[in-house]
Amino acid sequence: MLIVTLALAITGCRAVHAPAMHQAMGASETNSLAVPDASSNHASDEIWPTRWGDNPEERGIVVEMDPAKRLRAIHYSRHHQGRTMPEDYEDASSLAKAMGIESAFNFKVEGPGAFLFSENTISDQPVQDPPDLAFRYVSAKVAEPDDATIDPDKDHVELERTWFTYRDPKPDREVRGTLVLLPGMFGTPEPIVDATERYFVNKGYGVLRMLSHPSRYTQHLMLQYLDGKGDEIASRAAEAADERVAECAYATDAALDHVFAQRKDMQEMPIVLLGMSGGAMALPSVYAYTPDRYDAAILIAGGANFLQIMIESNYKSWIDAILVDFDPTSEYLGSPDSGVVDTLASLYLGHAKLDAYHSAPLLFEQNLPTLVLHAKNDKAVPASSGDLLYERLGKPERWEYPFGHEIIFATLPTQIPKIETWVREQIQGDTADGSMGSGG
């Protein structure tokens, strides 16, 4: 069966749904919160979580790195005990200085479940074919002090980092714009992300690549389900998810600013968002933070309603981020009674502000050219959540594939040329045969 499926994919077997005709959505159709962009005033404060320093214009800083230096990926277990390293102190002090914070403070580094990168490796060999730029985005949020660190005269903050690389378009190519590449969880599927990056660079795009979601995106949170506590669980899950998605948006926006400060010739060129899996789940809110920046979006195997995805995904134990324990008396997560998950998911959407369910309609309302790639048998990001995302996006063009999450990415290299052609048609009006099309 696998061989047959692969053969179908290689020959381009997919169902293509043309985008729905654009018309205004009524309030009863969207049922969404208004998600303002970063330029909004007080409304922005209600949607977008604050960061240390309370400066909506500068929520964090960028720290330059040596592009040729190897990085070591680290995924903390749920039992990890955080140890502070010299580079953590450097990041915290640099952040405080940039924010104009002169008072004393205590800070915590990432905890159990976090995923981050370290320059402390066992190999001194430089990276083969290094990127042109490498850097990390550093921010912090104010946290309640725990019993061990209570000090009313100090801020207590939690540090967070997001790592990026940037590659210039290949020389002697027509420069077309910038691709912002948001990968799946833990930077996966790395070989496919690599291939996508290489292809777009060779086609004349600068590629800004988030190496993985922000470091606390997968920090472990266990929520115990008890009768009568559904709304409390939904609220806590929504708060955690909103914080994590917001950090994706803050980091991506700051990364683009950093790149364009050094590549001024790229500033006025088109910018395209491409998200894979967990990156596609975050993409609508990355867009919503600064919608005027982007000219097109591609979402591959994404979904909406994060809590339902986290409960139903067959990857939930591997990712081990936000889990709901339906049987606190045993060592297993247990199975919820009929209807419980749907009830929790509905309550969660009532609390969440930055779930793709709420931010996706903005892409439709802003007429952003959008392409969705959907695996009809997806169990990692359940196909039903992908259908929900598609509907919330206003039913744009969608390419459907008759297999699951792993195979849609295993066969993605065969589809990348078609995706790049679609991008070119949207941002430059080029058709596949080189004539001028209508554009997006």
N, C-alpha and C positions, 0 to 999 in steps of 0.2 A: 504493500500500500504506500509506503514511504517513497519507493522508486517511482510509482505512478504519479504521485502528487508532485514530486520534484520535476518530473518530465512535463507535467501540465504547466507548472509555474514557469519553467524555462522557456516554454513556447508562448508565454505571455497570457496564460489562461486567467482571465479576471472578468468580473462583471463590472461594467462602467455605468454609473448613474450620473447623468448630467445634472448640473446645479438647478435647484428649484428657482422659478421666477421670483425675483425680488419684489416683496411688497411689505408694507409696514406690519409689524406684529402687534396684535392687540395685547393688552395687559393680561387678559385671561389665557392667552396662548403662551406667553413667555413665563409668567409666574416667577420672575426673577428680581433680585435686588438690583438697584442701580449701582454699578461699579464704576466710580469716578476714576479718572486718570490722576497722575501725581500732581498735576497743576491745580487741581481743585483745592479750595481752602479748608474750611472746617469739615466739609463732607468727607474729604480724604482722610482726616483723622479718625472718622468713624469706621472706615473700611480698612485702611492700611495701617497695620500695627506700628507703633512707634519704636524707635531704637534709641540707645543711649545717646544723650545729647539733645534729644527732641528737636532735631533739625531735619525737616522733610526735604530740604534741598541737598543735604549731604548726610546720608544715613550710615555711611561707612567709608573706608579708605581702600586704596589699591596699593599693594606692596609688590614691587618689581622682583622678579626672580631670574635666574640664569637659565635661558632656554635649553642649554646643552647639559644641564645638571639633571641626573636621574631622580625620579620621584618614586617613593615606595608607598603603595596603597595599603591602608590599614583599616580593617573593619573590626571595631571593638565588639566583644561579646556582651551579652546582657549582664554579665557579672564583672565587667571591667571596672577597675578602680583607677580613676584619672590621675595621671602624674604630669606635673607641669614641667615643661622643657624650656630652655633658654629662648627659643624662638617664640614661645607663647608669651613670655614677658615682653619681648620686643614688639609683638603685634599689639598687645594690650597698651603698652606705653605709647606707641605710635598712634594708635587710635585715639587715646585720651588727648594727646597733644593736638592732633588735627581737629578734634571737637572743641578745643579750648577748655578742656576740663583740667583744672589745676588742683582740685581737692583730692584727698586720698580715696582709694577705692580697693575693694576686693574683687577678684574675678575668678570664675570657674572655667575650665576648659571643657571640651566635649566629653560626654559620658557614655554609658552603656548603649551599644547599638549604633554609635556614630560612625561615619565613614569619612576618612580624611587622608591627606597625603603628607609625607615627611621627606625632607631632603637628607635625612639621616639614613643612608643606605650602606650596604656592605660592599657595593661596587663603586669604584671611582671612574669607571669607564664612561665617557660622555655618551649622550644619546645619539644614535644614528639618525641622520636626517632630522635635526632638531627643528622645532617651530621657530618662527621669527620673533615672537614675543611669548613670554610666560609670566604669569602674575597671579596673585590671589586677592580676593576681596575679603576684607575683614570688617565685621560689625559686632555689636553686642546689644543685648537687651537687658534692661533692669530686671532683677529677680528678687523675690523675697528672700532675706537671709535665713539660713538654717540655724539650728541651735548652736552649731560649732563656730559660726562666724558672725554672730550678732554684734554689730557695732553701729550704733545710730549715727555716728559721724562719718560713715563711709558709704559710698554707693556699693551695691552688690550686683555684679553684672555677669552674664554668661556670654562667653566669646564664641563666635561662629566664623567659619572660613569657607570660601568657595574658590576653587582653582580653575584657571582658564589658560588656554593657549590660543595663539593667533598665527595663521599662515597667510602670507601675501599671495595674490594671484600669481600663477606661473608666468614668468617673463615671456614676452612676445605673444601674449594672448590679448584679445580685446577684453578690457576690464568691464565686468558686468554689474558688480555690486558686492554686497557682503552677505554671507550665509551665517546665521546664528544657529549652531548645532546643539540641541538639548538632548542628551542621551537618555537611555533607560537607567534604572536603578543601579548604583555602583559603577556607572560609566559603561554599562553593557548595552548591546553586545559589541564589545570593543573592536573585533575585526571588521564588523559591518560599519561601525562608526568611522574607523580608519579608512575604509574603502570609499565611503560617502565623502569624507573630507578630501581625499586625494582626487576624486573625480571632479568635484566642484572647483578645487584649486586649479586643476588642469583646464577647466573650462572658463577660467577668468574671474573667479570669485575669490575674495578674501574670506577666510573661514575663521570665525570666532567660535571656539569649542569649549563648552563647559565640560570639564573632565568628569565631574559627577555632580549630583545635586549638592546643595549646601550641607556642610558636615553634620548638622543636627537633624537633617531631613529624615534619617532612619533611626533616630534616637529611640530607644525602646520605651514604650508606654503600654502597660497592661491595664485594661479596664475590666473590672469584674461586674458581670451583669447580674442584677438582682431584681426581682419583681418590684415594680413601682419606682425603679431608679432609671428607667429608660431615658428620660429627658436629661437627667444629670450626665449620663454616659454620652449622649449625643452632643451635649454642650461642651464637654471636655474634649471630645474628639474633634469637634469643629474648631475650637480654639487652637488646638495643637496643629491641625491641618492648615488653618489660615496662616499661622506663624511660619510654617515651613514653605508654603507656596509663596508668601510675600517675600521671603528671603531670596527665592529664585528670581523674582522680578527685580528686587533691589540690586542684586549682584549682576544680573545681565545688563541692566541699564548702566550701571557704573562701569562695567567692562567695555561696553560700546563707547562710552565717553573716553575711556583711557586709550582705546585703540585709535579713535578718531583724532585725539590730541596729537598722536604721532603719525597718523596717516590722513592728513587733512584733505588729500585728494579724493578720499573715499567718503567724505562726510555727506555729500549731496547725491550720492549714488543709492540705488535701491537697497533695502535691507529685507531679507527673507528669513522667517522663522521656520525651523524644521525640528519637530519633536518626535522622539521615538519612545513608545511605551510610557514610562513615568514622565519622560520629558514632554510627551504629547498631552499628558494629563495636566501638567503645569502650564503649558503654552498659552492657553486662553488668558490666564491671569498675568503672565509675563507681558502679553500684548496689552491687556487692559491698563497696566500701570503707565505706559507711554504709547498710546495707540498711534499717535502721529508719526512715530519712527518707522513703522513697518509697512511693507508694500505687498506682501503675500505670506501665506502660511501653509505648511504641510504637516499634518498630524497622522502619525503612523501607529496603529494599534493602541490608541488612547481610549479614555473613558471619562465619564462624569459620575458624580456621587462617590467620593473617595471612601467614605465609611463602608458603603455596601461592597465596593471593590476590595477593601482590606479584609472584610469578613469572608467573602466568597472566593477570593483568588486562590488558586492552587500554589501560588508562590508565597503565601502569607507567612509560613514558618521559616522560609529562607530569608525573606526580607526582615521579618521579626521587628517591625516598627510599631505601629499602633494595632494592638490585638484586643479583641473582646473575648473574655473568658466566660462562656456560658455555663460552666460547671466548676465553680470555685472550690468544690470539695474534692476534686481529683486533680491529677497532674496533667490532664488533657483539657483542651479548650472546650470540649463538649459540643453538642449539636443543639441549636436553638429550636424552640417549638415553632410550629407553623405560624407564619405571619409576623414573628418577632423581628426578623431582619428587615422586612419591609417597613414595619413601624419605626424601628430605630433609624433607618435610612431617611425616612420622611422627617422625623424629628431633627436629625442632623442637618438636613437642608434648611430647616427653619432657623438654625443657629449659624450655619456657615455663611461667610461673606465672599470668600475667594475660591470656593469650589468651582471647577469648570462649568458646572451646571448654571451658575450665576454669571460667570464672565464670558462664556461662549457666545451668547446672543449679541455681544458687542461687536464681534467680528462681522456678523450678518448686518447689523445696523450701520456699520461703517463701510459696507460694501468691500470688505477686504477679500481679494481673491484667495480662496481656500480650497485645499485638496485634502481629502481623507482617504487613507488606505486602511482597510478593515478586514480582519480575519474572522470569518463567519463562525469558526469553531474555537475561538479564543477562550481559554480558561484562566490564563494568568491575569489579563485585564478582561473580565468576562464580556463576551460578545454583546450581551444585553446592555452593558454600560457604554460600549462603543456605539450602539444604536442610539442610546440616549444622548450621547455627545453629538452625534451627527444631527439629530433633531434639534438640539439646542443651538447648533451652528447655523440653523436655517436650511438644512439639507443642501449643502454645497456639492460640488462634484465629488463622487466617491468611487473608488476602485475596490471591488470586493474580491476576496480570495477564498477558495473553499477549503481552508485548513486553519491550523491553530497559531498560537503566538510564536512558537519557536520556528516554524517553517516560513512564516511571513518574513522573518528576519533572515533566515538562512538563504532565502531566494531573493532578498532585496537587491543584491548587486545586479540582478538581471533587470530590475525595474528602475535603477538610479538614472540611466540615460533618459528614460521616459519622464521621470520626475523633473530632471533638469530642463528638458524640452518644455514641459508644462510651465516651469518657472520662467523661462525665457519668454514664452508667449504672454505671460502676465505682466512682466516688468518692462519688456521692450517691444511687445507687439509682434515678435517674430513667430512665424509658423514653422512647422517641421521642415517644409520645403524651402525655407529661406525667404518667402514672401512676407509681406506685412499683414498681420492679423488685426483683430479688433482690440486685443489687449484685455486687461482686467478692469 
